[in-house]
């Protein structure tokens, strides 16, 4: 039995300690890697191994706000610490006798982080996935979704951010007659997911009229990073990817040339209220503005009369529900969606803070996947992995093209796993 087979089968002795990144206050100077006793489950608990946890900009918001973060109201952060991470794929290694009946020893699960029934969330007041081993009580068990063994660990953990994308269309989705789709501020990982979702719908025949997918971003580097992988994906789906810099003096003319009657659907991923307000000038009659960016409450003027006479639909979303995660998981299991298309880099526990800083500074513009059980894995872009470890020629070629997969993940484990 290979190391990876033993790992998957849990056929090894679990350590008595666990590494965990603990946040005790505001700022990266309050983030520390600690070695703690591996927790044992109580009668109603489950113990788990974290297989992967993709990093999110929401984690950065907690680091920046510290105890002032709304999700931590009433929580003693200095005393109890916060373990970030809510995009979790895990395996159960022990199940208490009074845990929920749906909990299965050896079962793989993902977690809906927003425990809305209990007004708390995993990765905030409930310790999250930036640790190797942990325990969840019955509250969290209600929000755990089983995952089949056929999926890779990163594939599973990346369902959570994709579910946020899916949730934003729950009330108002793209329509078969829509010709233009615009992602405002689309240079980051969530913006790319919106583009990939639209292209997947185009390939499936749900958007036959879609001709142009516009991504605007005030950064040539980020536009280039988007254009290289998504340009070919758009052509393969039968659409054209249009990359625009809103700072250009030609921006207005370029927008009017692509969408002379206004865009049909705009997703606003730019967290600047006035930018989002101004973009409505480019939305056509009967068009949709989907406010996806994390704007603060009470910000941004709304002109109801203009919305009325332009016949616009304005919608917004933050986070996801269990149903959204189940829908995305079903798409992934059917082969309709590849969540691994969002992966750009991998990292182990000891360098996880470097991964968070890369997210905060936008030096890596797509998702960073943390593998807690590979503690010594340095922060590495996918295309650089073949120079750090052994991969098959076929996998190395895919990595150099920036493509992640379960096969690449398995070979990564073979290189870095130590049991």
Buried (B, 14 or more C-beta within 10 A) or exposed (E): EEBBEEBBEBEEEBEEEBBBBBBBBBEEEBBEBEEBEBBEBBEBBBBBBBBBBBBBBBBBBBBEBBBEBEBBEEBEBEEEBBBBBBBBBBBBBBBBEEBBEEBEEEBBBBBBBBBEEBEBBBBBBBBBBBBBBBBBBBBBBBBBBEBEEEBBBBBBBBBBBBBBBBBBBBEBBBBEEBBBBBBBBBBBBBBBBBBBBBBBBBBEEBBEEBBBBBBBBBBEEBBEBBBEBBBEBBEEBEBBBBBBBBEEEEBEEBBEEBBEEBBBBBBBBBBBBEBBBEBBEBBBEBBBBBBBBEBEEEEBEEEEEEBEEBEBBBBBBBBBBBEBBBBBBEBBBEEEBBBBBBBBBBBBBBBBBBBBBBBBEEEBBBBBBBBBBBBEBBBBBBBEBBEEBEBEEEBBEBBBEBBBBBBBBBBBBBBBBEE
